[in-house]
Amino acid sequence: MECPNDQEYLEKILFHNVEVDYCPRCLGVWFDKDELRLAKDHKDQQLNWVDVDLWRDKSKFKIFKTEKHCPVDRAGLQEVSYDQSKTKVDFCKMCQGIWLDRGEFKQIMNYLKNKSDYEILHRYSKNLVKQLWEVFSGPNTFREELEDFLTLLKLFNYKFMAQHPHLNMLIEDELPK
């Protein structure tokens, strides 16, 4: 496979416990379908429940054509500016692979952490119901969706303890030891 930026041959590496292809010259990384999600989940377990939805909600992203070509099927890559993130990623509509230039993975992780913090503080109930529904109907396996739901419950517990330490102490005092 060739790099979409400089046609250098891509090499396989292990990136956050996921085998991906990268360019030794420009340090870009190619993620096959679902590999970006797996790398994100391995990098930060607390972000498992936050999805990287490049294709799910078309109203949240803008698409631009690029001169780059997919290293897998040579189709034209499209640049996506997703949601309120300032990061633009290149993706292939055919194989749903994603090309990230150097530093874009870190930008995505920072964006998702900020999004996660906001979602937990401001839309907790809505997200909890959504994650519970996805346990049975979501795009991932039942086990993966259940893990996402449990992660969200754990984060809610942390939020509750931080915002209401006096209530937390009362609850802990009443529990049998």
N, C-alpha and C positions, 0 to 999 in steps of 0.2 A: 504494500500500500504506500501511496505517496502523500506527503504533507500537502494540505490545501493551500498553504502559504507559499512554500518555496520548492515544492516537488521533491524534497529530500525523502529518502525512504524512512518509514516509521519503524520504530523498534518497540518491542513489547517490554513493559515494566509492570511491577506490582505497585499500584497507587491506592493507598488506603484499603489494602486487602482486596483490590479488584484489579484484574489483569486488563490493562489498557494499552493503547498504542500512543507513542509520543515521538515528537520530532527532536532529535538531538541538536539541531541548529536553532530553531526558534522557540523551543521548549513548549510548544502547543501540545494538547492532549486530545485524542479521539476516544469518545465513549460510545460503545455500541448501545443499542436500546436497553434501558434500565440500569446501565452501569453507573451513570451519574448519581442516581438515587442510592444505589448500593454504596458508592464511595462516600456520599454525604452521610448516610446512616452509620457507616463505620467510623467516620471522622468525628461525629458528634451524636451519641446515642440520644441526647435530649431533643434532637431535631427529627427523630424518626417520624413523628406525626405530621410534620410540615412537608407538604408535597412540592416537588418541582414540577409544576403543571404547565409545560410549554404548549401542550396541545389541547388540554381540556376546556379552558375558557377562552374562546377566541376574542371576546371583548376586552381582554386584559393585555393583549400583546399586539405589536405592530410588526409587520413583515417587510423586509427589504431584500431585493435580489442582490447577489454578490457575484463576483467573478470566480469565486472558489468552487471547487468540485469535491464531492464526497469521495473519500479514499476507498470506500467499499464498492459502490456501484457507479461512480463517476457522474452521478446526477448533480445538477447545480445546487449548491448550498444556499440557504436563505438565512438572512440575519434577522434575529428576533430581539426586540427590545421588550422585555417582559415586565408587566405590572409597573410598579414604581421603582424598580431596580434600574440603576444606571448601567448595568452590565448588558452588553449585547453578545449573544451567542449565535453561532452558526449551526444550523441543523439541516438534516436531510429528510424531506418528506417521505421518501421512498422507504428507507430503512429505520428512520427515527433515531439515527445516530446524532451525536452532538460534538462539535469541535469547539474547544475552549483555548483561546490564546493564553499566553503566559500571564498568570496572576488572576485570571477570571474565576477560577475555582474558589480562591480566597474571597473574592468580591461576592460571589454567590453565597458562600457560607456566612459572611458578615450580614448580607441582606436577609438571609433566612433567620439568623439569630435575632435581628431587630424585629422582623415580622413576627417571630415566635413570641418575643416579649410583649409586643403590642397585642397580639391575639389573645394571649393568656390574661392580660390585664383588662382588656376591653370587651372581648367577645368569648369569654370562657364557656358559657352555657351553650351558645350556638355551636362552638367547635366540639364540645363534648358530645352533643347530639349527632353532629355530622360524623364524628369518628365512630360512634356507636353504630350508626347506620352503615358505615363503610365496613364494619366488621362482617356484615352479612352480604353486602352488595358491592363492596369496593373493588378496585382494579387489582389489588394485591391478593395474595393468598389469605385464607382465614386467619392463619397464625400471625402473619405480618400485620394484618389490620388489628388483631387483638392486642399485639404488642404496642401498636401505636396508641390504642385506646388506653391501655394501662400506663403508658408513658405520660399521657395527658392527665390522667388521674393523679399520678405521682407529682407532676408539676403543680397541679391545683393544690395538693397537700402542702407543698413548699410555699406556695403563694399564701395560702391560708395561715400557715405558721408565721410567716414573716409579717403579714398585715395585722394579725390578731394574736400576738404572743400571750396576752393575758387569758384569752379563751383557750388557747392551746394548753396552757399550764393547768387550767381548771379541768379540761378533758383528761389530761394525763394523770392528774391527781385522783380522778374518779375511776380510772381503769384499774381492774384487779392486777395485783403484782405477783 
